[in-house]
Amino acid sequence: MIRNEMIGEIDNNSKEYDFVVIGGGATGIGIALEASARGYSVLLLEKSDFTKSTSSKSTKLVHGGVRYLEQGNISLVREALTERGLLVKNAPHLVKNLSFIIPTHGFYDEVLYTVGLTLYDLLAGKLSLGKSKWLSKSKTIQRISTINPEKISAGVEYHDGQFDDTRLAINTLQTAVGLGATVLNYCDVKGLVKNSAGKVTGVKFIDQETAKEYEIKGKQVVNATGVFADDILKMDSPRAEKTIAPSQGVHLVLDKSFLPGSHGIMIPKTDDGRVLFLVPWHNRVVVGTTDTPIAKESLEPIALEEEIEFILKTAARYLTKAPLRADVLSVFAGLRPLAASKGNGSKTKEISRSHKIFESDSGLLTMIGGKWTTYRKMGEDLVDKAEKKLGWSHISTKTRNLKIHGYKEHVVYENPLYFYGSDEEGLLNLAKEEGMDTHISEALQVINAQVVWAVKYEMARTIEDFLARRTRCQLLDAQESIKMAPQVAKIMANELGKDQDWQEKQVADYMEVTLKYIL
């Protein structure tokens, strides 16, 4: 996945792609994988870095959605549980089984959650990750040593998937590239190309690194831009109705001491009616999320004070050690691209999370809604729809059992490089070169070789790409990641042929963004 080669491919031919996908988040990446696996030619364009927005700010769960079960949305839960099982099989280096404990408050709770989660297991069928079971109060405290014993009567244990969102994105892109796809970050689509009949036949975009403009032909152009879908729809038709109602989800990252074991906590009913998760992740604890309707989408949404206070207050109620603002290592906010409601309902937790495909009069296909867990199925549905629409003969999906790049079994999660999967061997060979095995951060266990690897093989172009998404330093410890920035800039400048001015601007830009992750 080498950017200069990809741009070179476009420079040197004027071919018409089968699919031009706008958007490099979970949705676009799933479509690129599905289309390329079926043998179609694919170009994916992302205006910033892959997963810069929503898709890097998830709760780090691959799950069926216990809450959707409560809402009676059985089909969505079944679909998500199937996809969860496939992901655990296809990317075991990034997706793993995690046991969660639900603290209960009396007999009614215990029966309700035990029965509900037994149904959850049944819906997963052969792809179940483990049986749910009732736990006595003493067993619950055994599993979660920091849980407040005065707040619980017992517990119910169930299983779900846990993952690293941006690492899955990079590895999926690498898989698609291996199947012939062309994928480009920092390529901003500025317009749609139409024929005399008003049908979309391609896109115009600018390579932000060179300011060069391109016009590319595509048989099927796909709008997979998530919360920014309306921007592309307005490009297609200035009178297009609003389709997206963005909702903000905030997470706080705490030290592992707040949840020292290997189990997560799921609090099913909070003051705002949402679910709150405490998830062990990369030797930290991710706590979230909120659900706040937002008027305007942005690439770097900011956590609101009331959201931060809500998470701290709710977590404090259930833990013996109450987290304070000073304990927060990082705070991050992401936006959900929910379908805009036609009525006046503003409760975003009640808006369906299932994905929808819209066909515009121009032939543009737009995917909205959905979630990381179902990204493969979203891709399958979109390509099926395009085949039907364009009168192509149907090719069945090839991704159900497709191993994702980096596939590796028997992962040792204590290894700080585990998330590279089978790429770890190549990375360690690189680390044998002089100075490459030196730590940039002892605390976060990051070495110089990882920066070079990210530039050479993972299309990292800025220090934010590396610190926020190729590794997760920005989310794991925002202050520590700022200290790492100058050294990362120096190594990247050497790889990319950049000067001292570039390094200084990169560090300043990174600081400006990352200070917002610190309370």
N, C-alpha and C positions, 0 to 999 in steps of 0.2 A: 504494500500500500504506500506507494511513493508518489508524492504530489506532482513533482516536476514531470514524471512519466505520464501521469494522468492528463495534465494540461497539454503535454506534448501530443498525446493521442488526438485531442480535440483540434489542436493547431494543424495537425497533418491530415485530417480527413473532413469531409463534409457529409458524413453518413447521416441517415435518418435513424434515430434510436426507436426501438419498440416502445420503451417507457422513458419519459423524462420525469423524475420525481423531485418535487420541490420540498425540501425539509429534511434535515438530518437528525431528527429525534427518533424515538422508538417506532413511531408509525412509519416514517419514510424508510427507516432501516429494515423493518419487517417486510415492506413492499419490495425493496431492492433485492433482499435475499430470496423471496418467493419467486419473483420474476426471473432473476438470473438462474435460479435452480431449475426452472422450466426451460431454460435455453434462450430466453429473450435477451435482447441487448438493452442495457440499462445505463442511464446517466442519473446520478443523484447529486443535487446541488444544495449546499447549506450556506446561509449567508454569514454565519459566524463559525464557531467550532461545533462539531458534532455533539449533540445533547447539551449544548450550552444552556438551554432554558429548562423547561419542565422535566425533561427526561433524565437530568442528573440530580434532581432534587426530590426523588421519591422517598418513601419510608423504608426502602431497601427490602421490600417483601414481595415474594411471588406467591400470591394467595388467591383463593377462590372468593373471598369476601364474606366473612361470617355475617356481616351486617346486611348484605344483599339477600341472604337466606331469610333473615328476619322480615325483610320487606316482601318476601314471597317471590323473589326473582330467581326461580330455580334454574331456568335455562342459562342465565348468565353465570351462576355459580358452577353449574356442571361444566360449561365450556372452559371457565377459568381453571377449574380443578384438573381438567384433562391437560390443558396447556402447562400448568404447573408441573405435572408429572413428566411431560415430555421435556421440559427445560432441565429438570433434575437429571434426566437421562442423557440429554444432548450436550449439556455444558456443566458437568459435575465439578469442574474447577472453579466455577463461579456461583453455582446455585446449590444450596444444601438444605437438608431437612433441619428445621429448628422446632424444638418443643416450646410451646407457650402455656403459661398458667393463667387461667381466669380466676381472680379472687371472687369468692361468692359471699353473699350476705343473707344467710338463712336458707331454710329448706326449699322454698320456692325457686330461688336462684339455682340451687344445686340441681334440682330436677330439670328445670328449663334448659340450662346450658348442657347438661349431660345428654339429654334427649336431642337437642338441636345439633350438637356436635357429632352425635352418632349418625344423624342424617347427613351431615357434612362429609363424614367418612364414606358413607354408602354411595354418595353421589360421585366420589372420586373413583370408585370401583377398584380395578386392578392397579390403578396409579396412586392409590392411597399411600401416604407417607408414614402412617402409623395410627394405631387405635386411640381414640379419645377415652379418657377415664376419669372418674371421680377420685379426688384425693382427700384424705382426712386433713384436718387443720395442721397436725404435726408434720405430715408428709409435705404439705404445701410449704411450710416454713423451712423444712429440710432442703427443698429444691430452691426456694428463694429466701436466702438468709436475711435479706434486708427488708422483707415485707413487714408491714406493721401488723402484729398479731391481733391488736384490738379492733382492726377494721375488717376482719374476715371471719367467716364461720368455717370455711373449707376452701377447696379449689377444684377446678376442672382442668385437666391437661389435654391439649390437642396439638396437632402438628401442622406446620405450614412451611413454605419455602422462604429462604432468605438469600439475597444476592447482592452483587455490586453492579449497579445500573450502567455506569459509563464503561466499565470494563466489558460488560456483555455487549454494549453497543460497538466498541472498537473491534472486539473479536467477531461479531456478526458482520460488520463491514469487511473485515479481512476475509471472511468466508465468502461473501458476495463477490469481492474482487477476485478471489481464487476461481470463481465460477464465471468470470468475464465482465463483471460490472465495473463501471467507472464511477468513482465517488470523489467529490471535491468539497472541501470546506473553504470558507472565505470567498464564496462565489454568490453574489447577491443578484437574485432575479429582479429585473427592473421592468419587465413587460412581457406580455404574451403575444405571440405571432399568430395572426389569423389569415385564412384564405378569403376569397371574394364572397364565399357563402357564410362567413362569420364563424367558421369552425376553427378551433385552436389547432395549430400545426407545429408549434414549437415555442421556444422562449428566448428572450434576450437577457443576458446576464453580464455582470462586470466581475472580473477577477480582481478582488480588492488588493492583492499583492502587487499587481502590475498596472492596475487601472485599465487593462485591455478589455474591450467589449466583444462579446461573442453573440452570435445568433445560431441557435441549434434547433434542428428539426426533430420532432417526436410524434410518433403515431398516436400515443396516448400520453397526455400531460396530466400529472397527478399533483393535487394540492394536498400535501401532508405536513402542513406547517403548524398544526396544533392550535395554540391560543392565537396565532397570527393568521389563521385561515381566512378571516374576513378581509385582510389586506389583499390577498391574492384574488379573492372573489370580487373585490372592488376593481382590481385591475381588469378582470374579465368583463364586469358589467358595473359601471358606476352606481347603478340603481339597486345593486344586490342587497337583499335583506340581511340583517345581522343574524349569524348562525351560532356564534360563540358567546357564552356567559362565563367569563373566567372566574374561578374561585381559587383563593390562595390557601396553601397549606404550609405551615411553619413547623420546623423541627429544631430541637436543641440537642447538642452533643455534649455528653458528660463523661467523666472519667469512669473506668470500669468498676471502681469501688462501689458505685451506686447500685450495681447489679452484677455481683462478682461471679455468679455461676454461669452455666451454659444455656440457661432457659430465659425466654422472654416473658414479658407480662402483657396481657391484653385486658384493658379496662373497658367493658362493653358499654357502660352508660356514664357519660360525663355530664357536666352542667349544661353543655350546649347540645347534648343529645348525640355527640359523636363518639367514636371509639378512640381510645388513647393507647398507643403501643409504646413499650419500652423494649428496644431491640438490641441485643449484643451485636456489634459490628466492628470489625478491624480493631479489636481490643478496646473499644469504646462502647458507649450506650447512646443510641439514637432515640429521642423521646418526641413523639408527635402523634397526631398532627391536628391542625385546626382546619376550619372550613369557613373562610370569610369571602363573601362576594366582593369582587374588585371591579371598579368602573373601567379601568384602562390596563391593558396588558403591557408588560415590559420584560426585557431580557434579564434584568436584575431586580426582581421585586424585593421590597424591604419588609421585614417582619414588623408588625405593629406591636406597640407596647402591651396592648390588652391580650394579644395572642401569646406573647412571652410569659406574661403573668399567669394566664390561664394554664399553660403547660406546667409551670413551676408549682402552682397551687395544687393542681390535680395530682401531680407526681408526689408532692409532699404528703398528701393525704394517705398514700398507700405505702410510703417508704419510712423506715425508722430513721434514716438519715435524709433530712429534707434538703433538696438541692437549692442553692442560692444563686443569685445572678453571677457572683464571683466564680462559681463552679462551672459555668458554661464555657466550654472550649470553642464552640462555634455555634452560630445560629444561621439557619438557611431557610429561604422561602422559595416555593415553587408554585406555579399556576396550573390548575387543571383546566383542560379545554372542554368544558361541559357544553352540551347542546343548549342553546338559548331556549328558554321556556316560552311557549306561545301565550300562556296565561299570565297571571300575576304572581305565581308561586316563586318565592325568593329563597326557599329553603334548599340550598344546594345539595345537601346530603340526600334529598329525595329525588334529585334529577338522575335519570338513568346513566350508569357508567358504561352501558353497552355502546359499541361503535356503530356509526351510521355512514353510509356512502351517498353523497349527493351527486347527481349528474346535471351540469349546467346545460343551457341551450347550445352553448359553444362546443359541447363535448368534453369539457374539463370535468375530471372526477375529483371530488373533495372527500376526504375521510375526516370525520370528527368524532370526538369521544374516545372510548377505549382506555386501556391501561397497559402498563408494561407486561403484565402476566400474559395478556392475549396478543402480544405484538405479532407473533407468527401467524395466528389465525386471521388477524386483521389483514395481513399481507395476502394470505390465501384468498380471502373474500374479495379483496380489491382486484386481484389478477383474474379471478373467475368472472367478475363483473365486466372487466375490460375485454376479455375474450368474447363474451356473449355480445357485448355492445358493438364490437368491431367485426363480428362474424368470423372470428378465428376458430379453428378447430380446438376443442378443449384438451389441454394437457393436464393430467392430474397432478396434485401437489407432490413435491419431492422433499418437503422440509420436515415432515413429521418425525422422521428418524435421522435427520441430517446432523451429523456431529459438528458442533461449532468450533472454529479455529481455537487452538489451545487445549482442546479436549484432553483431559487427563483424569484417570481414576485414582482412588486412594490418595486424596490430597491431604497434606499435613498442614492444617490451618495455623499452626504455631510458626511456620516458616514465613518470614515477612515478604517473600516473593511468591507465595502460593498462587496468587491470582493471575500469574503469567502462564500457568498451566504448562503445556509442553514447550512453550517458548522460553521457559526458565533456563534450559540447557544453553540455548544461544546467548541469552543474557549473561550467564555465568562465564561463558567463553570470552565475551566482550569485557567482562570485569577483570579478566586476567591481564589485560593491557595496563600499562603503567598508570597508576593513579586512579584507575576506573573503579576499584573496589573501596575507595575512600567514602566515608559517610558524609552526606550533606547535612543529614540530621540523624543523630543517634536516637533521639526520642521517637522519631517516626520511622526509623530503620530504612532510610532511603540512601542509595549510593549513586555516585556519579554516572555509572554505566546505564542506569535507568533513564537518565535524561537523553543520552546519546541514542539509546534504543527507541525512545519515544519519537525522536526527530527522524531517525532513519526509517523506522518501520510502522509507526503509528500516526503519522501525519501531524505531530505536534508542531505548531508554528509560533506559539507565544509561551511565555512562562506561565500564564494562567492555564493554557491548555494542559501543561504538564502538572502543575501543582493542584489544580482543581479537578481535572478529569482523567489524565493518564495515570496519575496517582491521586489519592483522595486527601492530600495534606490540608488543603483549605478547609475541608469539612471536619477533619479529625482534630485539628488544632490550628485555628486561624493565625494566632500570634506566632507560633513556631514556623508556619509556612511563610510568613513575611520575612523572618530571619533567613530563610533558605533562598529567598528570591534572587539576591545578587549572584550567588554561586550558580544557580540554575541559568540565569541570564548569560553568565560568562561562558558556560559550556554550550548553550544553544547558539550563542553568537559565533562561536568557533565552528560549529556544525553548519550553520546557515550562511556563513560568510557575512556577518553583520558587524557594525563598528561599535565603538564605545557609546556614541549617542543613542543608538538603538537600545543598548543594554540599560542605560539610565532611564530612558522613556518607558521601557518594559517594566522596570522595577517600580517606577512612579505610578504607572497605570495599574499594576497589580495591587499596590498598596491602597490606591483609591477605592478599588472594588472590595478588597478583603477587609478593610476597616469596618465595613458594614456588616461583616460576619462576627464582629466582636462586640459584646455588650459593654 
